[in-house]
């Protein structure tokens, strides 16, 4: 896969990174349920995805909505927001899955 600066990254490397990020995003759910730290891990995930968005050419149509959904999680802090928080996590995971499939092409 060609990235910014005309570099080449193996698709498998991108896929491994996305699978790791999938696990980190999924882990946000139990962290929030158990009142553990979830905002700092979310910031780290977003930082990595922002870097990926800057490097990957032609993947912005998925990465941008993914970053928007994850950013929205910061506003869902009330107990009543948990179902929306949960749904947003699963929508984000679906976008990552779509990105993995797009990177395989």
KETORDO-697202 format. One record per residue (C-alpha): residue in three letters; x, y, z. Coordinates in nm, 3 decimals. Layout:
! KETORDO-697202
ALA  X  Y  Z
...
END
This chain:
! KETORDO-697202
UNK  0.000  0.000  0.000
UNK  0.134  0.342  -0.096
UNK  0.135  0.596  0.183
UNK  0.211  0.964  0.205
UNK  0.568  1.049  0.103
UNK  0.547  0.773  -0.160
UNK  0.644  0.509  0.094
UNK  0.518  0.154  0.080
UNK  0.371  -0.036  0.374
UNK  0.267  -0.400  0.355
UNK  -0.110  -0.438  0.388
UNK  -0.056  -0.698  0.661
UNK  0.120  -0.438  0.878
UNK  -0.175  -0.201  0.847
UNK  -0.417  -0.486  0.918
UNK  -0.225  -0.588  1.233
UNK  -0.236  -0.232  1.360
UNK  -0.609  -0.207  1.292
UNK  -0.677  -0.536  1.471
UNK  -0.482  -0.413  1.773
UNK  -0.682  -0.090  1.768
UNK  -1.002  -0.296  1.742
UNK  -0.913  -0.468  2.067
UNK  -0.829  -0.136  2.233
UNK  -1.159  0.018  2.122
UNK  -1.355  -0.284  2.240
UNK  -1.183  -0.263  2.579
UNK  -1.329  0.086  2.628
UNK  -1.667  -0.076  2.703
UNK  -1.572  -0.275  3.014
UNK  -1.348  0.009  3.130
UNK  -1.641  0.249  3.126
UNK  -1.879  -0.005  3.282
UNK  -1.636  -0.070  3.567
UNK  -1.559  0.301  3.616
UNK  -1.199  0.252  3.505
UNK  -0.998  0.498  3.295
UNK  -1.137  0.509  2.941
UNK  -1.072  0.865  2.827
UNK  -0.690  0.844  2.820
UNK  -0.692  0.515  2.622
UNK  -0.946  0.673  2.385
UNK  -0.716  0.971  2.333
UNK  -0.428  0.734  2.253
UNK  -0.644  0.544  2.001
UNK  -0.749  0.867  1.836
UNK  -0.392  0.992  1.819
UNK  -0.286  0.676  1.637
UNK  -0.584  0.687  1.399
UNK  -0.514  1.054  1.325
UNK  -0.158  0.962  1.233
UNK  -0.290  0.680  1.017
UNK  -0.534  0.920  0.852
UNK  -0.242  1.148  0.767
UNK  -0.038  0.864  0.617
UNK  -0.287  0.644  0.433
UNK  -0.382  0.761  0.088
UNK  -0.740  0.699  -0.020
UNK  -0.878  0.580  0.315
UNK  -1.013  0.911  0.447
UNK  -1.373  0.818  0.362
UNK  -1.362  0.563  0.647
UNK  -1.107  0.714  0.883
UNK  -1.280  1.051  0.909
UNK  -1.621  0.916  1.022
UNK  -1.439  0.676  1.256
UNK  -1.253  0.965  1.419
UNK  -1.579  1.162  1.443
UNK  -1.754  0.875  1.623
UNK  -1.468  0.824  1.865
UNK  -1.448  1.198  1.935
UNK  -1.819  1.192  2.015
UNK  -1.758  0.939  2.293
UNK  -1.602  1.215  2.503
UNK  -1.942  1.385  2.528
UNK  -2.123  1.067  2.642
UNK  -2.022  1.079  3.007
UNK  -2.356  1.050  3.187
UNK  -2.482  0.714  3.311
UNK  -2.788  0.750  3.085
UNK  -2.555  0.783  2.785
UNK  -2.411  0.434  2.819
UNK  -2.634  0.266  2.556
UNK  -2.541  0.533  2.301
UNK  -2.176  0.499  2.406
UNK  -2.200  0.122  2.353
UNK  -2.369  0.160  2.013
UNK  -2.104  0.410  1.903
UNK  -1.827  0.167  2.005
UNK  -1.983  -0.106  1.788
UNK  -2.034  0.135  1.496
UNK  -1.666  0.230  1.527
UNK  -1.565  -0.137  1.526
UNK  -1.769  -0.188  1.208
UNK  -1.585  0.101  1.043
UNK  -1.250  -0.051  1.140
UNK  -1.362  -0.384  0.994
UNK  -1.457  -0.202  0.672
UNK  -1.116  -0.035  0.669
UNK  -0.941  -0.371  0.711
UNK  -1.133  -0.506  0.413
UNK  -1.049  -0.198  0.207
UNK  -0.679  -0.234  0.292
UNK  -0.680  -0.595  0.166
UNK  -0.772  -0.481  -0.184
END
